[in-house]
């Protein structure tokens, strides 16, 4: 492995180790977690055969070994620091209580469950129907009955919230209470994970608000407001999988014209974060939206066919309302036109695994659902088919092994992590554990990285990721440092993604390569593109070496296209050198043929939350 390689740009000196200033209260180590995990309290997980309980899920996240549904033993290479179990609000806990007298008498429900057990393919078909029916309020009668929900889901909710409190160990492991509101009108994904800051004493004063009550996100936000007024607790919501929302997750400036300023502010109030990457694809950007960005697509192979159940085909016209970078740009437009920006959000990654196992390491990927756990068939398994066109489907290898949420919190507690999420001092990765720092200011100095107190100075003279820089007297500076995952691949490059609105009122974007490894052999060409880092991947092994790339990259970057009166956002994207993905590991482990078109290597990455410049 190469020794640490420090990029020296704009006079930045070699990066020293972090040295905390005891007089300041700021985080020095990122906390790693998953804000989106499903267990046997989710109906679709059960239909797929999922049997991992919330208790086992918490134990697994803490690093303990557990038995998966397939009978194999599973364990993380490294434990997580926090976990949000987010089972579906719709029929919460009811599918693992099917022997309850109120459900056992529903012959239609019991027949569907029996049908789902005929084969994995039938289980997927039944699951798709049940998800759609329950979400649209037309599922089995016993699952729709308010009295049944109050009693059965109420019991399950009380058990889960008490369990989360028992596993919550301040300073060691944070167990959050959460759930998923699973609205998908016409199959278009509008899902949100709802996270509680507080414990069971407040969470048990309500039952999760579900899409059976309303599929309108505004009604969810109003319910969240009523909860806070009633209990004094705090909530936030995290949209996910905007990439399969059928063009509905982020209404554009034109589409949002009918919304009031109060409604725009309401979205910003309740949704400070967005899940930018997970098992069902990456939602940063798309080549149609960012044609000049060679890295605009990651893990979207099978997720560009259509919406969640593949009932609606994807079109390019949908994409502006489906991807995070475009939403950030549209937010600037809306703010310029209306004075309010509904898309001032930070970004995280998480899994959305329905196995109860937050395992997304490429050589230790336990799949999306229990039918997708490690086995020879999972690469070529058809996981979803368009009900009207048999030629449109998704295949097992198209799932992505990702992602994780990184949080800069002062301590490992519910309060500290939740507050960091609220202030957006968080970032996303595709499953790797890159450490990433980003600050914005106008008074940074090029030699700070050589100082023991550089981090204290960055906090004192700038704003961290998720922050806002207002009324700057000079061009914004970004102080950026990234360190490789200690158990992972070296780094390829640091990139700054900038968005703004030009003089003609058009939203624009540009990607800047600002620091990169192997600088002596790589340069930016006439086409504006940096020489690729190369690859050491051997997919047959599978393996790679850290003989290329850098252990650490850092730079002080000054916006060369700054306009004092032009609002903008900046976020950082960090790329690793190429590594084998889980498909290559599976092919070698099970000695199976690689499906045609399967991707065997990729460049994992981290996305910082944006920093906004406002004149």
N, C-alpha and C positions, 0 to 999 in steps of 0.2 A: 504493500500500500504506500502511496506517496505520502510524504509529510505534508503538513498543512500548507496550502498555497493561498496566499493572500493577494487579492486583486488590488492593485494600486492605481486608482483612477482619481483624477482631480487632486492629486497630492495626498491621498489617504495613506497613512502609514500602516504598518502591520498591526493586525487586530490583537489586542491583548485579551487575557481572560477577564470575565466579568468580576468586578470588585464592587460590592454593594456599599452604598453610603448609608451608614446606620442612622443618620439623621433624617433620611427620607423614607417614606413608606411606599414602596413600589414592588411589584413582583419581579423575582429574579429567575424563576424557572417556570416554563409552561406546564400546565396541567392537561393531561390527555384523557379524552373521554368520548363517549357515544351518547348522543342526545336522542336516539331514535331506534329503540330495540323492541321487538315484539316477542311475547312469550305465549304460553298456552291459554292466556286470557283473551287472545285475539282469535276470532272465529276462523279467519282464513288460515292462520297457523295450524289450528286443530284439524281443519279439513285436509291439510297437507300431511297430517300425521304428527304434527309438532306436539311434544310432550314435556318440553323443558319449562318448568315453573319459574315464576319470578325469583323465588329463593335460589334456585340453581343458577339463574342468570346473574344475579348479584355475586354469587360465589365464583362463577367463572370469570366475571369482570375483575374480581379481586386477585385473580391468578390461580384459583384452585382448579383441580382437575375434576371434570364431570363427564358422565356418560351421555353421548348424543343419542338421538332417537334411533340411529342406525346400529347402536350397540358399540360403536367405537368410542374410545376415550379421547376427550378434547381438552386442550389446555393452551392458554395464551403463552407466547414466548416472553411477553412482558405484561404485567397487570396494568389495568387502567386506573386513573385517579378518581373518576366519577362516571356515573351512569344514569341516564334517564330511560326508564322503562316506559314505553309509550304505546300501550295496547289500544286497539281501536275502541272508541266510545260506543260504537254501534254493537249492540248485544255483548257488551263488556262482560267477560267471564262466563257467559251463558253456555258456550259450546263445550266447556269442560265441566258443565253441570247438567248434561243432557238427561241424566237419570232423575233430576228433580221432578217431582210430581207435576208441576206446572208445565214442564216441557215434554215429559215422557208421554203425555196424552195427545200430543200434536202429531198425528199420523203423517201428515205431509212433511213435517220437519224430519221425523225419524226415517222416512223413506229416502229423503235427500241424503241424509248422513250415510245410510246403508249403501246408497248408490255411489257415493264418493269413495267408498272402500273397495270397489271392484277392481280398480287399477289406478296407478299414478295419473294416467291421462284422464281418466274419468274424474279423479279427485280434482284436477285442475279445472275441468269443465264445470263441475258442480260449484267449485269455489268461485269461479268467475261469475256464475249466475247468482250465487248467494250474495256476493259483495254488491253487485249491481242492484239486486232486489232490496236488500236491507237498506242500502244507502238511499234508495228512492222510495222507501216506505211501503214496499209491496211484497216483502218477504213473508216467510211463514208467520202465521197469526200470533203464535205464542211469543215470538221474538219482538213483535211490535206492540204487544199489550203493555200499557203504562204500568199497570199493577205488577206484572211479571218483572218488568225492568226495575222497578223500585225495589222489589224484594230480592230477586236473584242477582242483578247487577249491583244492587246496594250491598249485599253480603260480600260479593267479590271485591268491590271497591274498598270496603272497610278492611278486609283482610290484606289487600295489597298495600294500602297506605300505612297500616300498622307495620307491615313487613319492611317497607322502605325506611321507616323510622328506626327499626331495630338494626338494619344494616348501615345506617348512616353513622359514621364514626369521624367526627370532626378532627381534622388534622391528618387523617389516614386515608379515608375513602368516603366520598360523598355519594349518597343514594338519593336521587331526586324522585319526587312524585310527578308523574306526567301521564298524558294519554294522547291519542291521535284523533282529531276531528277529521273524518274521512269523506268529505264532500267530493263527488265526481259526477256532476250532471252530464248525462249522455256519455259517460265514460271519461270525461276530461278531468284530469287530476287537479284538484284544488286543495289537497290535504294540508293540514297544519298540525304540528306537534305543539301541545300546550304544556308548559313547564310551570310548576308551582315552586315558589321560593320557600314556602313554609312547609310545616309538617302535617301529620294526620289530623291534629286538632282542628285545623282550618279546612283542610281538603275534605274531611268527612261531613262538612256542613252542606255539601252539594253532591250531586251526581254529575259525571262528565256530560257536558253539552254535546249532542251528537248531530250528525247530518240528517238523522230521521226527524229531528225537530226543525232544522233549517239547513239548506245547502248554501246559504248566502254568508260569506265571511263576515259581513257587517253584523249579522245577528250573533255570530260567535264573539265578536269584539264587544257587543253590548252585554252579552252574558258575562264576559270577563270583567267588565266594569261593575256589574251588579255583584259579582263575587267579591271584588275588592271593597266595595262599599259595605257589604254585609259582614265580612270577616276581618277586614284590616290587613288581609294578606296581599301578596303580589303575584302576578302572572305575566308571562309573555308567550307569544305564539311564533312558530317557525315554519313558514311555507317550505314545501319540498317538492322535488321532481317537477319543476316548472317546465322541464323539457318535454313532458308528456301531458301538458295541460290543454292541448288543443287550441293554443293561442289565447288562453283566458287568464293566466296567472297575473300578468303585469299589463293592464290596459295602457295603451300608448297615450301620448298627449292628446291625440285626436279622439281616441276612444273614451278618455276620462273627462271629456268636456262636460258631460252631463252630471258629473259628481260635484258636490259642493266643497268649498274649502274645508269645512268641518269634517267631511268624510275623508278628504285627503289626509288631514291631520290625524284622524282616528287610526288610519292604517299605520302611519308612522309611529303613533303612540304604542300600539300593541304588537308591532312586528319589527323589532330592532334588528333582527337577524334573518338570513335566508340560508337554507341548506343548499350549497352550491354543487356538492358532489356526493354520490352514494352508489349503492349496488346497481340501481336502475339508471345508471348513466350520469354524465357530467353536464351541468347546466351553466357553465361559465359563458361560452359563446359557441358559435357555429360558423363554418366556412362561408355560408350564404350571407351571414351578417358581417363577418370579419374576413373578407377574401384575401387581404394582405397579411394576415396573421397565420403563419405556418403551423402554429400550435393551437389553433382555435377549436380543435375537437379532441376530446379524450373520452374513450369508453362509451361512445354513442352508437356503436355499430348497429345494434338491433333496436335501438330506441328511437330511431328516426323514421320508423315505419308508420307510426300512428300514435294514438293516445294509449291509455293504460290497458284497456281490453282489446285494443286494435279494432274497435268498431268504427272509428273515424280515421281515415287516412291523413297522414301529415302532408301539409302544403307549405311552400315557402312563405306564403302570406301570414301563416300563424307564427313564424319564428320571432318577429320583433317583440311579441308578448310572452315569449317562452324562456328567454335567456337573460342571465343576471347582468352581464355587461350592457346589453341593450336597455335593460330596465334602469340601470344607473344613468345612462344617457337620457332616456325619456324623463327621468326624475328631474334632471337639470332643465329640460324644456318646460316641464310642467311648472317648476318653480319660477322660471323666468316669466311664464305667462300668467301664473295664478298666485305666486307668492308662497306656495307651499309645496314641499317635495315629499311625496308618499313613499319614495324608494331610497331613503337615506338609511340603508341597512348595511350591517356588517355581514360577514360570511363565515360559515362553519361547514364541516363535512360530518357525516355520520353514516351508519350502515343501512338502516331499514331492514335488517335481517329479521326473518320470522322463525329463526331457529332457537332463539334465546341465547345465542352465542355471538358476542361482539368480536368476531375473529375475521380480520380482513388482511392479514399478512399473506403475501402471495404464495408462500409455501405452506400456509396454514389456513386456507380459506374454507369455511364451513358452509358457504352457500347462502342463497337468498331464503330458501325455505327447507323444511326437513326432507322433501323429496329431491333436494339439490345438494345434499351432503356428499362428501367425497365417495365416489364410486365410479367404475369404468364408464358407465353410460351417460354421465351427466354432461359431458362436453357436447354430445350430439342430441341430447334430449330436447324435444320441442316443448317449450314452456308456455307458449300462448299462440293461438291461431285465430286469425280473423274469421268470425263466424259466417261471413258472407263470401270470403275469398280464401280458399285453402292454400293458395300460393303465397299468402302473406302471413308470416309467423316469426316468432323469436325462438332462438336456440340457446341451449345452456351456456355455451362458451361466450355468448354476448353479454352475460352479466359481468359487472365490474367488481373487482375486489377492493372495496373502499366504502367509506372514508372515515376519517376521524376529526374530532373537534379539538383544537388547541386553545386554551384559555389562559390569559395572563392575569391571574388572580393572586392577591397577597397571601392567601392561605387556602388550604383545601377544606372549605366549608360551603354549605349551601349559600349563605349570605354573600360570601366573597365571590364565588363563581357566578352566581346570578347577577350580582352587581356588575361584574366584568362583561357579562353578556349584554346587559342593558346599555353599558357605555361603549359596546362594540369593540372592546380590546381583545379580540379573538381572531383566529384564522382557521383555514380549512386545509386539510391535506387529503390526498387520494389513498391514504393508508400508511404512508411513510411517517416518520417522526422527525422531520426537519424542524430545527429551531429557527424562528424568524422574528426579527425585530425591525420595525419601521417607525420612524419619527419624521415629522414635518416641522419646519421652522424657517427662519431667515437669518439666524445668527449662529449657525453651527460653524465649526472650524474643521479643516481637513485633517488636523493631527489628533483629533479627539480619540480615535480608536486606539491610539498608542498610550492613552492615559488610563490609569486604574479606575478613575471615577467617570468614565465616559458615559455610562448608563445614567448616573445621577445627573450629569450635565444635560443629557438628552431630554430627560423628564423635566428638568428645570427650565430649559430654554425652548422646548418644543412641545408638540402634541403627539401621542402615540397613535397607532392604527385605530381607526374608528373615530378619531377626533376631527375637529374642524379648525382650520386656520383662517382667521378673518382679518381683513384690513391690513394685509402684509405690505410692508414698505419696500420690499424687493422681491425678486423672483423666488418662489418656494424652493426650498432645499429638502431633499429626502435623505435621511441618514438610515442606511440599510445594512443589516448584517444577517447572514444566514449560515447556520452550521449544519453539516450533514447529520443524518440519523446515525447515532453511534453504532448501530447494528446494521446499517444499510449502505446505500450507494453514495458515491461522491457526487458533487454538484456540477452541473453543466454551466448554468448561467443565472443571472438575476435580470428580470425584466420589469420595467415600469409601464403600466397600462394607464394612459391618460384619456379622459373623456371631457368634452366641452361643447358649447354651443357657439357656432361661428356668427359672423356679422350678418349673415343672411338668415339666421334663425334655424340653421340645420345642425343637428347633433353630429359630432365628429368623434373619432377615436384614433389613437396612435400607440403602437407598442415600441418601446425603446429597449434595446439591449444595453444594459448599464454596467455590467460586470460579468466576466466569464473566466473559465479555467483555461489552462494551457495557452496563455496569451501569446507566447512566443510563436506558436504555430497556427493561430486562429485570428482572423480579422474580418471586419465588416466589408463586404464586397460592394461593387458599384450598384448592385441591385438592392442594397440596403440590408442584406441578410448576412448574418454571422456564419462563418464556416462551421458546419456541424461538428459536434464534439467527437464523433466516431462511435464505435460500439465494440465492446469486448464480449458480447453475449454469445454463449453457446447454448442453443435451445435444446440440443439433444441431451445435455448433461442433467438438467439445465444449470447454467452458472454464468457468472460474470466476474470481472476483476476490477478493482479500484486503481488500475494502472493509468487511467485517464481521469480527468475531472479534479475537483478541489474539495478538500475537507471543509473549507470555509471561504466564503466570499463576502466582501464588504465594500461599500463605496459611499461617498457623499456626492449625490447627484443634484444638479441644479437644472430646473426646467429651461431648456434653451428656446422654448417657444412661448414663454410667459407673456400674457397680456393683463395688465393691472385690473382692467374692468371686466375681465372674462372669468366667470365662475368655472370651476373644474373639479374633477375628482382624480385621485391617483391611487392605484393599488399595485402591489408587487406580486409577481408570479416567479416562483423559483422552480427550476427544472433540475431533476437528477440526470445522471448519465443513463443510457438505456439499460434495462434489467429485464430478465424473464418475467412474464406474468404467470398467473395461476394456471392458465391453460397449458403452458409448457411444463410446469411442475406436474400437473395431472397426467399429461400424456406420457411422461417418463415414469411416473409412479405406477400407473396401471398398464403400461405398455400397449396403448391403444393408438389407432390411427388418428391423425389430426384432421378435424373436419375442414372441408374446403372453405377458404376465406378466413379461417380463424387467425386472430392476432396473437402472436407468441411473445412479443416484447413491447415495451413502451417506456416512456420517460415519466416516471411519477413526479408529482409536483405539489407545491403548496401555494395557496392564494391568501394574501393578507386581506383584512378588511380595508375598505377605502379610507382615505383621508380627503376631506373636502376643502377646497379653497373657495372662500367667498369674499368678494371685494368689500 
